[in-house]
Amino acid sequence: MTEGSDLSSAGFIDQSVHGAIIYLPYDPESLTEKISQTRLKFACFIYEDQDSTRAKINRYIAGYMQENPSAYIENVPLPDNPADSFEWLYSKLNWVVDYFLEKVKNSNTSNMLFIVGGSEVPVIVALYTVSLQRNTRFTYFNTRTRTLEKQSSTDPSILPSLFKAKGEPYRTSAFTKFKEGYYGAAYHDFIEAWNQAGDKGMYAMALLSSCYEYLDKLAYAKALEQLRELLKDENCVMRLTDMCGSGVRNQLARLNEFLEIACSHFGVQGGEEIKVLADLKAVEIFVRSLYSSAMRRIKVHEPEQAVLLLYRIVEVVAQHLLAAESVNPSEFDLGKIENTKREALVRGLSKFYHENEEKIAATLSRGRIGALDSWAVSLLCFAKGKLGDAADSETSIRFLGKIREMIELRNRCYLEHGINGVTMAQAERFAEWTKHAIVRTFLGIEVKKAEDDPDLKPIEVSSVA
């Protein structure tokens, strides 16, 4: 919103303004020099319909229509008692904004200007409320001095601070929680600020917070639903642009694309498991999301949740490596492994578990293998050279030992099987090892914290106005 800058000293309206809702004063001629020479495509005149002023109002509007024959003109005479008609006027103003968008193609609400020259406070409040919610421009014309003032205590320029105060303390609390990554808590405060102040910016931030909260929980379909709700409301996007800068649109588009890919593969209606896991792009999206959420958990001092997410990365990378070879760990069949590879696998696991080969072979024939054995099959049968040595070398066996160590760390979690728990330091070491030893080595990609990932980077709010 801007006050006092939308009408030029020469009497012309900014060329980006295509339409205006004009609250006429009792003496509309006081506005003539400011708007009579404009070339608006749309104009709506709001005025008190009183016997003493009706002739002047009608004469002024008729003159404007004559000077602007191609403009859409809408007249809104006010009820006898405007103070009792807020709901009616609120609905009417929203209808006028929608009518403007329908009639003036290639326009949005930022191309509309509310010009306030009348003095009825309830009407001004209704105008400002709609302007704030629909993200139009707003300016106040002081009919006493015929200037655009901002200093008078009765000037509506004080309204933004009143609306902001109305949303407190929820507004300030919400932004603090959002910046710290507590998106679920931020959502509830943004909604309360929206309910109290009616600021579309608060509603936009609530939807964005909800999107991040669902993304953090890997609920991709719900996250996409919230993001789409935001994107379809141009007023929400415009208010975000006001608070976060012009780059926010591109950032929202990237997040939308990321979530669409995630949903198509890992949503409720996801594809066939073996095909999804064999798709490197799908796995990359999933792993990046897992790692981002894990690092966010570490940031908010939740090491156990972080370890569970990191463990899932270790598991899914093994599943991907096997799926690329058409091997499904959920339906593993040792007999389908080629003879020399099968022998290498049984021999290597015999060394690793210190068990005889017959027992190892019998264990692998049970139809389903876990994360550790999945890694063993991949390393000893298919991933030759990944670790720089022969498939059944001591290097592979040592690497399996490291994977077992990380799996045991996961098992120590209170949320899994353990009673000892996991420390922040252990979670951070697990994250670094997963990033380099698993993801970079076997997928050839880099995973990053959310703030460094171009698709998952949380939007930075530069203003809370």
C-alpha positions as a Markdown table, in Angstrom:
| # | Residue | x | y | z |
|---|---|---|---|---|
| 1 | Met | 0.0 | 0.0 | 0.0 |
| 2 | Thr | 1.1 | 3.5 | -0.7 |
| 3 | Glu | -0.4 | 6.8 | 0.3 |
| 4 | Gly | 0.3 | 10.0 | -1.4 |
| 5 | Ser | 2.3 | 8.6 | -4.3 |
| 6 | Asp | -0.2 | 7.2 | -6.8 |
| 7 | Leu | -1.4 | 10.6 | -8.1 |
| 8 | Ser | 1.2 | 12.7 | -9.8 |
| 9 | Ser | 1.4 | 16.4 | -9.2 |
| 10 | Ala | 0.5 | 17.0 | -12.8 |
| 11 | Gly | -2.9 | 15.4 | -12.2 |
| 12 | Phe | -2.3 | 12.1 | -14.0 |
| 13 | Ile | -2.5 | 8.6 | -12.5 |
| 14 | Asp | 0.4 | 6.2 | -12.9 |
| 15 | Gln | 0.2 | 4.4 | -16.2 |
| 16 | Ser | 0.2 | 1.0 | -14.4 |
| 17 | Val | -3.2 | 1.9 | -12.9 |
| 18 | His | -5.9 | 0.6 | -15.2 |
| 19 | Gly | -8.9 | 1.1 | -12.9 |
| 20 | Ala | -10.0 | 3.0 | -9.8 |
| 21 | Ile | -12.7 | 2.9 | -7.1 |
| 22 | Ile | -13.3 | 6.5 | -6.2 |
| 23 | Tyr | -15.1 | 7.6 | -3.1 |
| 24 | Leu | -16.4 | 11.0 | -4.0 |
| 25 | Pro | -16.5 | 13.9 | -1.5 |
| 26 | Tyr | -19.6 | 16.0 | -1.2 |
| 27 | Asp | -18.0 | 18.5 | -3.6 |
| 28 | Pro | -16.7 | 16.2 | -6.3 |
| 29 | Glu | -15.2 | 19.1 | -8.3 |
| 30 | Ser | -12.4 | 19.1 | -5.8 |
| 31 | Leu | -11.1 | 15.9 | -7.5 |
| 32 | Thr | -11.5 | 17.2 | -11.0 |
| 33 | Glu | -8.0 | 18.4 | -11.5 |
| 34 | Lys | -6.6 | 15.1 | -10.1 |
| 35 | Ile | -8.6 | 12.6 | -12.2 |
| 36 | Ser | -10.6 | 14.3 | -14.9 |
| 37 | Gln | -7.8 | 14.0 | -17.5 |
| 38 | Thr | -7.0 | 10.4 | -16.7 |
| 39 | Arg | -7.6 | 7.6 | -19.3 |
| 40 | Leu | -8.7 | 4.8 | -17.0 |
| 41 | Lys | -10.2 | 1.7 | -18.5 |
| 42 | Phe | -12.5 | 1.3 | -15.5 |
| 43 | Ala | -13.9 | 3.6 | -12.9 |
| 44 | Cys | -16.3 | 3.0 | -10.0 |
| 45 | Phe | -17.8 | 6.0 | -8.2 |
| 46 | Ile | -19.0 | 5.6 | -4.6 |
| 47 | Tyr | -21.0 | 8.5 | -3.1 |
| 48 | Glu | -23.6 | 9.6 | -0.5 |
| 49 | Asp | -26.9 | 9.8 | -2.3 |
| 50 | Gln | -28.3 | 13.0 | -0.7 |
| 51 | Asp | -30.7 | 15.6 | -2.1 |
| 52 | Ser | -28.3 | 18.4 | -1.4 |
| 53 | Thr | -25.4 | 16.9 | -3.3 |
| 54 | Arg | -27.1 | 14.6 | -5.9 |
| 55 | Ala | -27.1 | 17.2 | -8.7 |
| 56 | Lys | -23.4 | 17.9 | -8.3 |
| 57 | Ile | -22.5 | 14.2 | -8.1 |
| 58 | Asn | -24.5 | 13.3 | -11.2 |
| 59 | Arg | -23.1 | 16.2 | -13.1 |
| 60 | Tyr | -19.6 | 15.3 | -12.2 |
| 61 | Ile | -20.0 | 11.6 | -13.2 |
| 62 | Ala | -21.7 | 12.5 | -16.5 |
| 63 | Gly | -18.8 | 14.8 | -17.3 |
| 64 | Tyr | -16.3 | 12.1 | -16.6 |
| 65 | Met | -18.2 | 9.6 | -18.8 |
| 66 | Gln | -18.3 | 12.1 | -21.6 |
| 67 | Glu | -14.5 | 12.6 | -21.3 |
| 68 | Asn | -13.8 | 8.9 | -21.1 |
| 69 | Pro | -16.4 | 7.2 | -23.4 |
| 70 | Ser | -14.5 | 3.9 | -23.7 |
| 71 | Ala | -14.1 | 3.3 | -19.9 |
| 72 | Tyr | -16.3 | 0.9 | -18.0 |
| 73 | Ile | -18.3 | 3.0 | -15.4 |
| 74 | Glu | -19.9 | 1.6 | -12.3 |
| 75 | Asn | -21.9 | 3.8 | -9.8 |
| 76 | Val | -22.5 | 2.8 | -6.2 |
| 77 | Pro | -24.8 | 5.2 | -4.3 |
| 78 | Leu | -24.4 | 4.5 | -0.6 |
| 79 | Pro | -27.3 | 3.5 | 1.7 |
| 80 | Asp | -28.9 | 6.1 | 3.9 |
| 81 | Asn | -26.8 | 5.0 | 7.0 |
| 82 | Pro | -23.4 | 3.8 | 5.8 |
| 83 | Ala | -22.4 | 3.0 | 9.4 |
| 84 | Asp | -24.9 | 0.1 | 9.5 |
| 85 | Ser | -24.0 | -1.2 | 6.0 |
| 86 | Phe | -20.4 | -2.5 | 6.3 |
| 87 | Glu | -21.2 | -6.1 | 5.2 |
| 88 | Trp | -23.1 | -4.8 | 2.2 |
| 89 | Leu | -20.4 | -2.4 | 1.1 |
| 90 | Tyr | -17.7 | -5.0 | 1.8 |
| 91 | Ser | -19.4 | -7.5 | -0.5 |
| 92 | Lys | -20.1 | -4.8 | -3.1 |
| 93 | Leu | -16.5 | -3.6 | -3.2 |
| 94 | Asn | -15.2 | -7.1 | -3.7 |
| 95 | Trp | -17.7 | -7.6 | -6.5 |
| 96 | Val | -16.4 | -4.4 | -8.1 |
| 97 | Val | -12.8 | -5.6 | -8.0 |
| 98 | Asp | -13.8 | -8.9 | -9.6 |
| 99 | Tyr | -15.8 | -7.0 | -12.2 |
| 100 | Phe | -12.7 | -4.9 | -13.0 |
| 101 | Leu | -10.6 | -8.1 | -13.4 |
| 102 | Glu | -13.2 | -9.5 | -15.7 |
| 103 | Lys | -13.7 | -6.5 | -17.9 |
| 104 | Val | -10.1 | -5.2 | -18.1 |
| 105 | Lys | -8.0 | -8.1 | -19.5 |
| 106 | Asn | -4.4 | -8.6 | -18.6 |
| 107 | Ser | -4.9 | -6.7 | -15.3 |
| 108 | Asn | -4.5 | -7.8 | -11.7 |
| 109 | Thr | -5.5 | -6.1 | -8.5 |
| 110 | Ser | -2.2 | -4.2 | -8.3 |
| 111 | Asn | -3.5 | -2.3 | -11.4 |
| 112 | Met | -6.4 | -0.9 | -9.4 |
| 113 | Leu | -6.3 | 2.2 | -7.2 |
| 114 | Phe | -8.7 | 3.1 | -4.4 |
| 115 | Ile | -9.0 | 6.9 | -4.2 |
| 116 | Val | -10.7 | 8.2 | -1.0 |
| 117 | Gly | -12.1 | 11.7 | -1.0 |
| 118 | Gly | -15.2 | 11.1 | 1.1 |
| 119 | Ser | -15.3 | 11.5 | 4.9 |
| 120 | Glu | -17.6 | 8.8 | 6.3 |
| 121 | Val | -15.2 | 6.7 | 8.5 |
| 122 | Pro | -17.2 | 3.4 | 8.1 |
| 123 | Val | -16.9 | 3.7 | 4.4 |
| 124 | Ile | -13.2 | 4.5 | 4.5 |
| 125 | Val | -12.7 | 1.4 | 6.8 |
| 126 | Ala | -14.6 | -0.8 | 4.4 |
| 127 | Leu | -12.6 | 0.5 | 1.4 |
| 128 | Tyr | -9.3 | 0.1 | 3.2 |
| 129 | Thr | -10.2 | -3.4 | 4.4 |
| 130 | Val | -11.0 | -4.6 | 0.9 |
| 131 | Ser | -7.9 | -2.8 | -0.5 |
| 132 | Leu | -5.7 | -4.5 | 2.0 |
| 133 | Gln | -7.1 | -7.9 | 1.4 |
| 134 | Arg | -7.2 | -7.6 | -2.4 |
| 135 | Asn | -3.7 | -6.0 | -2.6 |
| 136 | Thr | -4.9 | -2.9 | -4.5 |
| 137 | Arg | -3.3 | 0.5 | -4.2 |
| 138 | Phe | -4.8 | 3.0 | -1.8 |
| 139 | Thr | -4.5 | 6.8 | -1.5 |
| 140 | Tyr | -6.4 | 9.5 | 0.5 |
| 141 | Phe | -7.3 | 12.9 | -0.9 |
| 142 | Asn | -7.8 | 15.6 | 1.7 |
| 143 | Thr | -10.7 | 17.6 | 0.3 |
| 144 | Arg | -10.1 | 20.5 | 2.7 |
| 145 | Thr | -6.7 | 21.3 | 1.3 |
| 146 | Arg | -7.0 | 19.5 | -2.1 |
| 147 | Thr | -3.7 | 17.7 | -1.4 |
| 148 | Leu | -2.6 | 14.2 | -0.6 |
| 149 | Glu | -1.7 | 14.4 | 3.0 |
| 150 | Lys | -0.3 | 11.8 | 5.4 |
| 151 | Gln | 0.2 | 13.8 | 8.6 |
| 152 | Ser | -3.3 | 14.4 | 9.9 |
| 153 | Ser | -4.4 | 12.2 | 12.8 |
| 154 | Thr | -7.7 | 11.5 | 11.0 |
| 155 | Asp | -5.9 | 10.5 | 7.8 |
| 156 | Pro | -6.5 | 6.9 | 6.8 |
| 157 | Ser | -2.7 | 6.5 | 6.5 |
| 158 | Ile | -2.9 | 5.5 | 10.1 |
| 159 | Leu | -5.1 | 2.5 | 9.2 |
| 160 | Pro | -2.2 | 0.1 | 8.3 |
| 161 | Ser | -0.8 | 0.4 | 11.8 |
| 162 | Leu | -4.2 | -0.1 | 13.3 |
| 163 | Phe | -4.7 | -3.3 | 11.3 |
| 164 | Lys | -1.3 | -4.5 | 12.1 |
| 165 | Ala | -1.9 | -3.8 | 15.8 |
| 166 | Lys | -5.2 | -5.7 | 15.5 |
| 167 | Gly | -3.3 | -8.9 | 14.5 |
| 168 | Glu | -0.8 | -8.7 | 17.3 |
| 169 | Pro | 0.8 | -10.4 | 19.1 |
| 170 | Tyr | 0.1 | -13.3 | 16.7 |
| 171 | Arg | 1.7 | -11.6 | 13.8 |
| 172 | Thr | 5.1 | -11.0 | 15.4 |
| 173 | Ser | 5.0 | -14.4 | 17.1 |
| 174 | Ala | 4.2 | -16.1 | 13.7 |
| 175 | Phe | 7.1 | -14.5 | 11.9 |
| 176 | Thr | 9.5 | -15.4 | 14.7 |
| 177 | Lys | 8.4 | -19.1 | 14.6 |
| 178 | Phe | 8.6 | -19.1 | 10.8 |
| 179 | Lys | 12.1 | -17.8 | 10.7 |
| 180 | Glu | 13.2 | -20.4 | 13.3 |
| 181 | Gly | 11.6 | -23.3 | 11.3 |
| 182 | Tyr | 8.7 | -24.1 | 13.6 |
| 183 | Tyr | 6.2 | -24.1 | 10.7 |
| 184 | Gly | 3.3 | -25.8 | 12.4 |
| 185 | Ala | 3.3 | -23.3 | 15.2 |
| 186 | Ala | 3.8 | -20.4 | 12.8 |
| 187 | Tyr | 0.8 | -21.6 | 10.8 |
| 188 | His | -1.6 | -21.3 | 13.8 |
| 189 | Asp | -0.4 | -17.8 | 14.7 |
| 190 | Phe | -0.6 | -16.6 | 11.1 |
| 191 | Ile | -4.2 | -17.9 | 10.9 |
| 192 | Glu | -5.1 | -16.0 | 14.1 |
| 193 | Ala | -3.5 | -12.8 | 12.7 |
| 194 | Trp | -5.4 | -13.3 | 9.5 |
| 195 | Asn | -8.7 | -13.7 | 11.4 |
| 196 | Gln | -8.1 | -10.6 | 13.4 |
| 197 | Ala | -6.7 | -8.2 | 10.9 |
| 198 | Gly | -7.9 | -9.5 | 7.5 |
| 199 | Asp | -4.5 | -9.1 | 5.9 |
| 200 | Lys | -4.1 | -11.4 | 2.9 |
| 201 | Gly | -0.4 | -11.5 | 3.7 |
| 202 | Met | -1.1 | -13.4 | 6.9 |
| 203 | Tyr | -3.2 | -15.9 | 5.0 |
| 204 | Ala | -0.5 | -16.4 | 2.4 |
| 205 | Met | 2.1 | -17.0 | 5.1 |
| 206 | Ala | -0.2 | -19.4 | 6.8 |
| 207 | Leu | -0.5 | -21.5 | 3.6 |
| 208 | Leu | 3.2 | -21.3 | 3.1 |
| 209 | Ser | 3.9 | -22.4 | 6.7 |
| 210 | Ser | 1.5 | -25.3 | 6.3 |
| 211 | Cys | 3.2 | -26.3 | 3.0 |
| 212 | Tyr | 6.6 | -26.4 | 4.7 |
| 213 | Glu | 5.2 | -28.3 | 7.7 |
| 214 | Tyr | 3.8 | -31.1 | 5.4 |
| 215 | Leu | 7.0 | -31.2 | 3.4 |
| 216 | Asp | 8.9 | -31.7 | 6.6 |
| 217 | Lys | 6.7 | -34.7 | 7.3 |
| 218 | Leu | 7.2 | -36.0 | 3.7 |
| 219 | Ala | 3.4 | -35.5 | 3.1 |
| 220 | Tyr | 4.0 | -34.3 | -0.4 |
| 221 | Ala | 0.4 | -34.4 | -1.6 |
| 222 | Lys | -0.8 | -32.2 | 1.3 |
| 223 | Ala | 2.2 | -29.9 | 0.9 |
| 224 | Leu | 1.3 | -29.5 | -2.8 |
| 225 | Glu | -2.4 | -28.9 | -2.0 |
| 226 | Gln | -1.4 | -26.0 | 0.4 |
| 227 | Leu | 1.0 | -24.5 | -2.2 |
| 228 | Arg | -1.6 | -24.7 | -5.0 |
| 229 | Glu | -4.1 | -23.0 | -2.7 |
| 230 | Leu | -1.6 | -20.1 | -2.3 |
| 231 | Leu | -0.7 | -19.9 | -6.0 |
| 232 | Lys | -4.3 | -19.7 | -7.2 |
| 233 | Asp | -4.9 | -16.6 | -5.1 |
| 234 | Glu | -3.1 | -13.7 | -6.9 |
| 235 | Asn | -3.7 | -11.5 | -3.9 |
| 236 | Cys | -1.8 | -13.9 | -1.7 |
| 237 | Val | 1.1 | -14.0 | -4.2 |
| 238 | Met | 1.1 | -10.3 | -4.5 |
| 239 | Arg | 1.3 | -9.8 | -0.7 |
| 240 | Leu | 4.1 | -12.3 | -0.5 |
| 241 | Thr | 5.9 | -10.3 | -3.2 |
| 242 | Asp | 5.5 | -7.2 | -1.1 |
| 243 | Met | 7.0 | -8.9 | 1.9 |
| 244 | Cys | 9.6 | -11.2 | 0.3 |
| 245 | Gly | 10.6 | -9.5 | -3.0 |
| 246 | Ser | 10.0 | -10.2 | -6.7 |
| 247 | Gly | 12.0 | -13.4 | -6.6 |
| 248 | Val | 9.3 | -15.2 | -4.6 |
| 249 | Arg | 7.3 | -16.2 | -7.7 |
| 250 | Asn | 10.3 | -18.1 | -9.1 |
| 251 | Gln | 10.9 | -19.7 | -5.8 |
| 252 | Leu | 7.3 | -20.8 | -5.5 |
| 253 | Ala | 7.4 | -22.2 | -9.0 |
| 254 | Arg | 10.5 | -24.3 | -8.2 |
| 255 | Leu | 9.0 | -25.7 | -5.0 |
| 256 | Asn | 5.8 | -26.5 | -7.0 |
| 257 | Glu | 7.8 | -28.4 | -9.6 |
| 258 | Phe | 9.7 | -30.3 | -6.9 |
| 259 | Leu | 6.5 | -31.3 | -5.1 |
| 260 | Glu | 4.8 | -32.4 | -8.3 |
| 261 | Ile | 7.6 | -34.8 | -9.0 |
| 262 | Ala | 7.6 | -36.0 | -5.4 |
| 263 | Cys | 3.9 | -36.6 | -5.5 |
| 264 | Ser | 3.9 | -38.4 | -8.8 |
| 265 | His | 6.4 | -41.0 | -7.4 |
| 266 | Phe | 6.0 | -41.0 | -3.6 |
| 267 | Gly | 2.4 | -39.7 | -3.1 |
| 268 | Val | -0.6 | -41.8 | -2.3 |
| 269 | Gln | -1.0 | -42.6 | -5.9 |
| 270 | Gly | 2.7 | -43.2 | -6.5 |
| 271 | Gly | 3.9 | -45.5 | -9.2 |
| 272 | Glu | 5.1 | -49.1 | -9.0 |
| 273 | Glu | 7.7 | -49.5 | -6.4 |
| 274 | Ile | 10.5 | -51.2 | -8.4 |
| 275 | Lys | 10.1 | -48.7 | -11.2 |
| 276 | Val | 10.1 | -45.7 | -8.9 |
| 277 | Leu | 13.2 | -46.9 | -7.0 |
| 278 | Ala | 15.0 | -47.5 | -10.3 |
| 279 | Asp | 14.3 | -43.9 | -11.4 |
| 280 | Leu | 17.3 | -41.8 | -10.4 |
| 281 | Lys | 15.4 | -38.5 | -10.7 |
| 282 | Ala | 12.7 | -39.7 | -8.4 |
| 283 | Val | 15.1 | -41.1 | -5.9 |
| 284 | Glu | 17.1 | -37.9 | -6.0 |
| 285 | Ile | 14.0 | -35.8 | -5.2 |
| 286 | Phe | 13.2 | -38.2 | -2.3 |
| 287 | Val | 16.7 | -38.2 | -0.9 |
| 288 | Arg | 17.0 | -34.4 | -1.1 |
| 289 | Ser | 13.8 | -34.1 | 0.8 |
| 290 | Leu | 14.8 | -36.6 | 3.4 |
| 291 | Tyr | 18.2 | -34.9 | 4.0 |
| 292 | Ser | 16.7 | -31.4 | 4.1 |
| 293 | Ser | 14.1 | -32.6 | 6.7 |
| 294 | Ala | 16.8 | -34.4 | 8.7 |
| 295 | Met | 19.0 | -31.2 | 8.9 |
| 296 | Arg | 16.0 | -29.2 | 9.9 |
| 297 | Arg | 15.4 | -31.7 | 12.7 |
| 298 | Ile | 19.0 | -31.2 | 13.9 |
| 299 | Lys | 18.6 | -27.5 | 13.7 |
| 300 | Val | 15.6 | -27.6 | 16.1 |
| 301 | His | 17.4 | -30.1 | 18.4 |
| 302 | Glu | 15.5 | -33.3 | 17.4 |
| 303 | Pro | 18.4 | -35.7 | 16.8 |
| 304 | Glu | 16.3 | -38.9 | 17.0 |
| 305 | Gln | 13.9 | -37.8 | 14.2 |
| 306 | Ala | 17.0 | -36.7 | 12.2 |
| 307 | Val | 18.6 | -40.2 | 12.5 |
| 308 | Leu | 15.4 | -41.9 | 11.4 |
| 309 | Leu | 15.3 | -39.8 | 8.3 |
| 310 | Leu | 19.0 | -40.3 | 7.6 |
| 311 | Tyr | 18.6 | -44.1 | 8.0 |
| 312 | Arg | 15.8 | -44.0 | 5.4 |
| 313 | Ile | 18.3 | -42.4 | 3.0 |
| 314 | Val | 20.8 | -45.2 | 3.6 |
| 315 | Glu | 18.0 | -47.7 | 3.0 |
| 316 | Val | 16.5 | -46.1 | -0.1 |
| 317 | Val | 19.9 | -45.8 | -1.8 |
| 318 | Ala | 20.5 | -49.5 | -1.5 |
| 319 | Gln | 16.9 | -50.1 | -2.8 |
| 320 | His | 17.7 | -47.9 | -5.8 |
| 321 | Leu | 21.0 | -49.7 | -6.6 |
| 322 | Leu | 19.2 | -53.0 | -6.5 |
| 323 | Ala | 16.1 | -51.8 | -8.5 |
| 324 | Ala | 18.5 | -50.6 | -11.2 |
| 325 | Glu | 19.5 | -54.3 | -11.5 |
| 326 | Ser | 15.8 | -55.4 | -11.4 |
| 327 | Val | 16.2 | -56.8 | -7.9 |
| 328 | Asn | 13.5 | -56.2 | -5.3 |
| 329 | Pro | 14.6 | -56.5 | -1.7 |
| 330 | Ser | 10.9 | -57.2 | -0.7 |
| 331 | Glu | 10.8 | -60.3 | -3.0 |
| 332 | Phe | 14.5 | -61.3 | -3.0 |
| 333 | Asp | 15.3 | -64.6 | -4.7 |
| 334 | Leu | 18.9 | -65.8 | -4.3 |
| 335 | Gly | 18.4 | -68.3 | -7.1 |
| 336 | Lys | 17.9 | -65.5 | -9.6 |
| 337 | Ile | 21.4 | -64.1 | -8.9 |
| 338 | Glu | 24.0 | -65.3 | -11.5 |
| 339 | Asn | 26.2 | -68.1 | -10.1 |
| 340 | Thr | 29.5 | -66.3 | -9.7 |
| 341 | Lys | 27.8 | -63.3 | -8.1 |
| 342 | Arg | 25.9 | -65.5 | -5.8 |
| 343 | Glu | 29.0 | -67.3 | -4.7 |
| 344 | Ala | 30.8 | -63.9 | -4.1 |
| 345 | Leu | 27.8 | -62.7 | -2.1 |
| 346 | Val | 27.6 | -65.8 | 0.1 |
| 347 | Arg | 31.4 | -65.9 | 0.6 |
| 348 | Gly | 31.5 | -62.2 | 1.5 |
| 349 | Leu | 28.6 | -62.4 | 4.0 |
| 350 | Ser | 30.1 | -65.5 | 5.6 |
| 351 | Lys | 33.2 | -63.4 | 6.4 |
| 352 | Phe | 31.1 | -60.5 | 7.5 |
| 353 | Tyr | 28.8 | -62.4 | 9.9 |
| 354 | His | 31.3 | -65.1 | 10.8 |
| 355 | Glu | 28.8 | -67.8 | 9.8 |
| 356 | Asn | 29.2 | -70.8 | 7.5 |
| 357 | Glu | 28.1 | -70.3 | 3.9 |
| 358 | Glu | 25.2 | -72.8 | 4.2 |
| 359 | Lys | 23.5 | -70.8 | 6.9 |
| 360 | Ile | 24.1 | -67.5 | 5.0 |
| 361 | Ala | 22.5 | -69.0 | 1.9 |
| 362 | Ala | 19.5 | -70.3 | 3.9 |
| 363 | Thr | 19.0 | -66.8 | 5.5 |
| 364 | Leu | 19.0 | -65.1 | 2.1 |
| 365 | Ser | 16.4 | -67.5 | 0.7 |
| 366 | Arg | 13.7 | -66.3 | 3.0 |
| 367 | Gly | 12.2 | -63.8 | 0.5 |
| 368 | Arg | 12.8 | -60.4 | 2.1 |
| 369 | Ile | 16.1 | -58.8 | 3.0 |
| 370 | Gly | 16.7 | -55.7 | 5.2 |
| 371 | Ala | 18.8 | -52.7 | 4.6 |
| 372 | Leu | 22.2 | -54.2 | 5.6 |
| 373 | Asp | 21.7 | -57.3 | 3.4 |
| 374 | Ser | 20.5 | -55.1 | 0.6 |
| 375 | Trp | 23.7 | -53.2 | 0.8 |
| 376 | Ala | 25.6 | -56.5 | 0.8 |
| 377 | Val | 23.9 | -57.7 | -2.3 |
| 378 | Ser | 24.6 | -54.4 | -4.1 |
| 379 | Leu | 28.3 | -54.2 | -3.0 |
| 380 | Leu | 29.2 | -57.8 | -3.5 |
| 381 | Cys | 27.2 | -58.5 | -6.7 |
| 382 | Phe | 26.6 | -55.3 | -8.6 |
| 383 | Ala | 28.6 | -52.3 | -7.3 |
| 384 | Lys | 32.0 | -53.5 | -8.3 |
| 385 | Gly | 34.4 | -50.6 | -8.4 |
| 386 | Lys | 32.2 | -48.1 | -6.4 |
| 387 | Leu | 34.6 | -48.3 | -3.5 |
| 388 | Gly | 37.7 | -48.6 | -5.6 |
| 389 | Asp | 38.3 | -52.3 | -5.0 |
| 390 | Ala | 37.1 | -55.7 | -6.1 |
| 391 | Ala | 33.5 | -56.6 | -5.2 |
| 392 | Asp | 34.4 | -59.1 | -2.5 |
| 393 | Ser | 37.4 | -57.2 | -1.1 |
| 394 | Glu | 38.0 | -56.2 | 2.4 |
| 395 | Thr | 37.0 | -52.7 | 1.6 |
| 396 | Ser | 33.4 | -53.8 | 0.9 |
| 397 | Ile | 33.3 | -55.8 | 4.1 |
| 398 | Arg | 34.6 | -52.8 | 6.1 |
| 399 | Phe | 32.0 | -50.5 | 4.4 |
| 400 | Leu | 29.3 | -53.0 | 5.4 |
| 401 | Gly | 30.6 | -52.7 | 9.0 |
| 402 | Lys | 30.1 | -48.9 | 8.8 |
| 403 | Ile | 26.6 | -49.3 | 7.6 |
| 404 | Arg | 25.9 | -51.7 | 10.4 |
| 405 | Glu | 27.2 | -49.2 | 12.9 |
| 406 | Met | 24.8 | -46.5 | 11.5 |
| 407 | Ile | 21.9 | -49.0 | 11.6 |
| 408 | Glu | 22.7 | -49.7 | 15.2 |
| 409 | Leu | 22.7 | -46.0 | 15.9 |
| 410 | Arg | 19.2 | -45.9 | 14.5 |
| 411 | Asn | 18.2 | -48.9 | 16.7 |
| 412 | Arg | 19.3 | -47.0 | 19.8 |
| 413 | Cys | 16.6 | -44.3 | 19.2 |
| 414 | Tyr | 13.9 | -44.2 | 21.8 |
| 415 | Leu | 11.5 | -44.0 | 18.9 |
| 416 | Glu | 12.7 | -47.3 | 17.6 |
| 417 | His | 14.1 | -50.1 | 19.8 |
| 418 | Gly | 16.6 | -48.5 | 22.1 |
| 419 | Ile | 16.8 | -47.1 | 25.6 |
| 420 | Asn | 20.0 | -45.1 | 25.3 |
| 421 | Gly | 18.8 | -42.5 | 22.8 |
| 422 | Val | 20.9 | -40.5 | 20.3 |
| 423 | Thr | 22.9 | -37.3 | 20.9 |
| 424 | Met | 23.1 | -34.3 | 18.7 |
| 425 | Ala | 26.8 | -35.0 | 17.9 |
| 426 | Gln | 25.9 | -38.5 | 16.8 |
| 427 | Ala | 23.2 | -37.3 | 14.5 |
| 428 | Glu | 25.5 | -34.7 | 13.0 |
| 429 | Arg | 28.2 | -37.3 | 12.3 |
| 430 | Phe | 25.6 | -39.6 | 10.8 |
| 431 | Ala | 24.4 | -36.7 | 8.5 |
| 432 | Glu | 28.0 | -36.0 | 7.3 |
| 433 | Trp | 28.7 | -39.6 | 6.6 |
| 434 | Thr | 25.4 | -40.1 | 4.7 |
| 435 | Lys | 26.0 | -37.0 | 2.6 |
| 436 | His | 29.5 | -38.1 | 1.5 |
| 437 | Ala | 29.8 | -41.9 | 1.8 |
| 438 | Ile | 26.3 | -42.8 | 0.7 |
| 439 | Val | 24.7 | -40.1 | -1.5 |
| 440 | Arg | 27.7 | -38.6 | -3.2 |
| 441 | Thr | 29.5 | -42.0 | -3.7 |
| 442 | Phe | 26.6 | -44.1 | -4.9 |
| 443 | Leu | 24.2 | -41.5 | -6.5 |
| 444 | Gly | 26.7 | -38.9 | -7.6 |
| 445 | Ile | 24.6 | -36.0 | -6.3 |
| 446 | Glu | 25.0 | -33.4 | -3.6 |
| 447 | Val | 22.5 | -33.0 | -0.8 |
| 448 | Lys | 22.2 | -29.8 | 1.1 |
| 449 | Lys | 20.5 | -28.1 | 4.0 |
| 450 | Ala | 17.1 | -26.6 | 3.0 |
| 451 | Glu | 18.5 | -23.1 | 3.0 |
| 452 | Asp | 21.1 | -24.1 | 0.5 |
| 453 | Asp | 18.9 | -26.2 | -1.8 |
| 454 | Pro | 17.5 | -24.1 | -4.7 |
| 455 | Asp | 14.2 | -25.9 | -4.7 |
| 456 | Leu | 13.6 | -26.3 | -1.0 |
| 457 | Lys | 15.1 | -23.1 | 0.3 |
| 458 | Pro | 12.6 | -21.5 | 2.7 |
| 459 | Ile | 11.3 | -18.1 | 1.5 |
| 460 | Glu | 13.0 | -15.2 | 3.4 |
| 461 | Val | 10.6 | -12.6 | 4.6 |
| 462 | Ser | 12.2 | -9.1 | 4.4 |
| 463 | Ser | 9.2 | -7.2 | 5.7 |
| 464 | Val | 6.4 | -7.9 | 8.1 |
| 465 | Ala | 4.4 | -4.9 | 7.0 |
